[in-house]
Amino acid sequence: MTTPPQGRSADGRQNRPADHAQPIQSAPSPANGGARPVREFHRSGSDRIGDAVFRVLAWLGIGPAHLLTTRGRKSGRPRTNPVVLVKQDHQQWLVAPYGAVSWVLNARAAGQVTLRRGRHSNAYTIRELPPAEAGPILQRYVGIAPASRPYFHASKDSPVAEFIAEADHHPVFELTPASQG
C-alpha cells in the first residue's frame, strides 16, 4: 500500500487547511420546530465569476459591494475580496456570512482592513463583536444580502435570539476609520 502525497487524503483529494471554516451543524430552530439545513461554503467556478462581477461593480462604485483588502497572515501579500457592509447611521460593520474564511483570519491577525468603493479607499481598524452585539447586525445582513441566506440557520424573519445563537459561526467586525482609532 502506498501513502498518499503530502497534502492529499487517501482517496486523492486535496486536504483542507487546518484553519479553514468548519461546517456548521444543523440545530433545531425554535421558529419552525425542526432543523433547517445550512449550506457549507465551497468556492466554485460560479462563485469566482460572481466575485469577478462584484469586483468590477465595486471598482466602478456601482451597487452595494466594496472591495475588502487584507494582508495575508502568512504571505504578507494583499488579498482582495468583494463584501457587502451593514450600515446604520454613521456606523459600519463587516459580516463574514461563510464563517472563518481566509479574509476573516487575515483581518483578525492584522487588526485592520482597507475598503475601496469606486475611487474612494479607506483604512479601518476592526473589533470583532461578541454574539449579543453581532446578532442584530446578522439579522440586518440577511435582509440586505439574500445570497447568504442558505448559510444561516435563522431565516430573514427569525427573532434576534436565533441570530445571536449562531453568531459564533458568522464573525461580525465593527469598522472604525483608522484616522479616528
N, C-alpha and C positions, 0 to 999 in steps of 0.2 A: 504494500500500500504506500502510495506517495503522499507527501504532505503538500497541502495547497501552497501556492506562492504567498509570500507575506502580503497582508492587506486583503486577502481573499478568504472566503469561507470554503468549507469542504465541497460545496456544490458549485464553486467557481465565481459566485457573486462577490462584488466588492463590499468589504465591511464598511459600516458607517463609522465616522469618527466618534470617539467616546463623548465628546461634548455636544453632539447633535441632539436636537429636540427628541424627547421620548414621546411615544404615543400616549394620548390621553385616554384613560379608561372610562367606559360609559358608566355613569352613575344614575340612579333613579332621579327623575325630575319631579318635584312636588306638583308642578303645574299640570303635567299630563299623566302622572301616576306610574310611569314606566321609564325605561332608559331611552334616551334619544341618542341615536348613533352619531358619533363625531368622526369626521374625516381627519386622517393624519396627513400632514403636508409632505408631499414628494414633488420636487420640481420636475416638471415635464416640458416637452417641446412647446406646448401651447402656453405654459407659464412664461417661458422665455420670450415668446412672441408678444404676449400681453405686457410683460415688463418693458420690452423694447418700445411698444406703442406708448406706454405711460411715461417712459423716459423722454421721448420726443415731446409729448404734450407738456410735461413739467418743464422741460428746457425752453419751450415756447411760452410758458406761463398760462397754458390753457387747462381748464378743469381743476379738480381738487388735488392733483398729485404734486408732490415735492420730491426732489432728489436728495436722499439722505446719504451723506458720506461719512464713513467711519474709518479709522486707521486699523488695519489688520493687527490683531493682538499678537500674532507670531511673526508675520512678514513685515509689518510696519507700512505696508503699501495702502494707499487709499482704496476703499471699497465703496461702491455707489449702488444704491437700491431705490426704486420708487416707493414712496409711502404716502399714506393719507393721514393727515393730522386731525385731531379733535380740537376745535377752537371754541372758547366761550369767553366773552368779554375780551380781556387782554391776555388771557392765559392760553397756552397751547400744550397738548400732550401728544406723545408719540406712543402708538399702540403696536404691539407685536402679536397679531392675530394667529400666527402659526407657531407660537411658542418661542423657546430659546434658540432661535436660528442664529446663523453666524453674525449677522449685523447686531443682534442683541448682545451676544458675547463680546463683540468688539467694542460696542458702546459702553458696556459695563466696565470693561478693562480700562478704557480711555477716560471715562467720566465726562466726555464731551463729544458733540457731533456737529456737523455742518449741514444746513438745509439750503437748498437752492430751488428757486422757482422763477422761471424767466431769467431776467438779468440780475435779480437780487439774490445774494448769498449771505447767510448769517451764521455765525458760530454760536453754539448754545452749550451750557453746562446742563447735565441731566441729573435727576433724582428719581430713583425707582420708587414708585408708590406702594405702600402696604395695601393688602387686599381691601380693607374698608374704604380707602380713598380711591382705589382703582375700579371698584365695582360700578359706580355711576358713570365713569368715563368709558368703560367697556360697553355699558348699555347704550350710550350715545354712539359709540363707534359702530356697533352692529346696525344701528339705524342709518348711518351715513355710508357704510361700506358693505353693501349686501353680498358681495362675492365672498366675504369672510364668514358668513353665517354658518356654513356647514362645519366649521372648525370650532364651534361653540356648542356646549350642551344647552345653554339658555337660548330661548328664541327672542326675537325682537320685542315680543310682548311680555316677556318674563319680568318678574319683580327684581329689583336691585339685589336682593339677597342671593338670588341664583348666580348673578354675575360675580358677587363677592366670593361665593363658594368656589368658583373656578378661576379666580384672579391669579392664583399661583401658576397657572398654565399659560397665561397671556400677559406678559410683563407690560406695564404702563410706566412711561417716563414723563415727568414734568420737565418742560423746557424753560430754561431761564437764559435770556441773552447773555453771552459771555461778557459783554461790556458792563452788565449790572452785577455779575457774580464775582 
